[in-house]
């Protein structure tokens, strides 16, 4: 665990129904994210929109802070997760999807420019979208084009 690890609070959301095979698989990945985050010394705050009690209990048993979703939309849940993380004592808020466990080992490296006051925000980008479903491969560049048109900035914000 590095000095940066204890500065990082992860803000994420979840909503997994045990009635769906794909949701069961996605919940396993989210739980892996929780485990990895705790192992790396990160705090993880999850706003849950109605997953089964079993899934929520697993998050808590592995060290996550879980909050019931107040609003109805995904955007409201994500904002709530960020607010919950901001209320904690950690300096760096990482907003990420619960199913991106592969990002966890890189958080210290990504946060380093923040700690050194070299950046105010970090937005990582994939090197390739080949692992995405075809529809998402087509949608991501469109979303980034809209962002670039609105802000004049080149960010992979989708």
C-alpha positions, 0 to 999 in steps of 0.5 A: 500500500502506498501513500497515495492509496490512503488518499483515494476514495472510489465512487461507484454505483450498482444495480444487479438483479439476481434473476438475470444471468448477466447481472449475476456475472456483472455482480461478480465482477463488481465484487472483484472490484470491491475486493481489489480496491480494499486490497490496494488500500482504497476506500470504496463507496457504492450507491446501490439502486436495489440489488439483492440483499445478498449482493449488498451484504457481500459488498459490506463484508468485503469492506465497501461502504454501501448507500441506498440510492436516493434518486431514480436515474443513473446520473443521480446515483453517480452524483450521489456516489461522488457526494458520499465519497466527498464526505469522507476524509480522502483527498482524491475521488475516483468515479468509475463503473463497478465492473472495471476491476482492471482499472484498480491496479493503475489508480495510484499511477493515475492519481500521481499527477493529482498528488503532485499538483500537476493536474486537477482531473484525470480522464483515462482512455482505452488504447483500443475499443476492440473489447467493447460490443460493436454498438459501444464501439460505434457510440463511444466516438460519437459521444466524444465528438459531442463532448469535443464540440461542446467544450473544445476539449479532447477527452474520452468522456463517454 
